[in-house]
Amino acid sequence: MSEEVLINVTPQETRVATVENGVLQEVQIERVKYRGIVGNIYKGRVVRVLPGMQAAFIDIGLERTAFLHASDIMHRGDENHNGELETGHSEPIHSLLADGEEVVVQALKDPLGSKGARLTTQISIPARFLVYMPYGQHFGVSQKIEDPEDRERLRQTVAQIFENEIQQGGVIVRTAAESAAEEELRLDVNFLQKVWQRLQQRIETVVAPGLIHEDIPLAMRTMRDVVRSDVQKVRIDSRETYNKAINFAKDLIPEVVDRIEYYPGERPIFDLYSVEDEIKRALDRKVPIKSGGHLVIDRTEAMTTIDVNTGAYIGRRNLEETLFKTNLEAAQVISRQLRLRNIGGIIIIDFIDMKDAEHRRQVMRALEKSLARDRTKTFVTHMSPLGLVEVTRKRTRESLELTLCEPCSVCDGRGVLKTPQTVCYEIFREILRESRQFDAKEFLIIASQIVSDMLLDEEATTLADLQGFIDTPVHLQVEATYQQEEYDVVLL
């Protein structure tokens, strides 16, 4: 399988596309204006200790001072058996910090409104499979890895690698490491060791308040998390980002240096595999299937539903063949759409009902095989007698839809509008209601063009009857800025 990574960089945003065999599989977008400080490490200075709040304000060089609670200060005895910071267990703040003291902290939450950032002194450095805690003491495994044998295997493997390589600190094995090989874990440990060595040098030289370490941007996170042995090429259309990627790879993942290319072409890099067109199509509700069928993808607050339809495809032999072939193709398209749209949480797939049990088994195998290539952890249930399959997919970031779109201001995210006729009838009821409450000499209806046209055409007789019934003139005024559902009834 041929896999390429395309990185498009502009001053406003960075976009990363993962392409397999010439077909877009995944898109990530990071916009400069919305990059937070979570994960950044600072050398701060204590501005004020507040014993009553068990907290302190820390100057880390931002516009507002940041907030550090006593429970977020790491000291001996604060870790539980998973290597995680215990909350609710802390010494008095005045015994931990003093005004003017320098402290190394990491941002837990971005500044919000009038509140400053939330900090911790429990430094953590993430890699693809591991999170290294240089000031920690224990080895933990993500609770989402449930199999006892996998947990113990990972714990022993990582502990042995750490003993040989780093020999200090603690680590948490991330969920993504569930099926990781020992060599992949070793690469992560080597990466973390190099990052921590650099951080130690920065901690010694940075003057407070100052930034010690900024969480790496999307392009570098891609190098860290995505570029592995199966990626044949990384193309970057920014010379500056290309140089950074080369330096990053030379220092931390030298085995991928020869796969990184600078793309200077006049043709936009995302046009190489019609990536721009694919992103636009990934926002559509309806997704075509090669044979002529289609998917209908709907997102709700609780879950995402995917309905499989045969569409124009009728098959060559019989109905069962049609249903089977459509479902087989749908299984592959669905797995790609989940990655491309980054759909997380609960997904309900409504396959077309098939009578043949072997057909159902083959469709499930096709779905599971396609989902196995997804870097994000997924879990698939059995197909119900009604053809329903429940899939859960870990939420790693905002979906493509939520990143690029906002709820429609016209329909408020409903996806439907009241018909012009429905709006006309609402107007009639409003006029009747107001004529009973108020002694108006005239009424003025202000509405959109399409509603006004209907009042003067199809509903003209009804409007005339209404005027006669209330014995009050009714006038119309078109407001070009009004949407279909908007109107006003004005008393004159």
Order of alpha helices (4+ residues) and beta strands (2+ residues): beta-beta-beta-beta-beta-beta-beta-beta-beta-beta-beta-alpha-beta-alpha-beta-alpha-beta-alpha-beta-alpha-beta-beta-beta-alpha-beta-alpha-beta-beta-alpha-alpha-beta-alpha-alpha-beta-beta
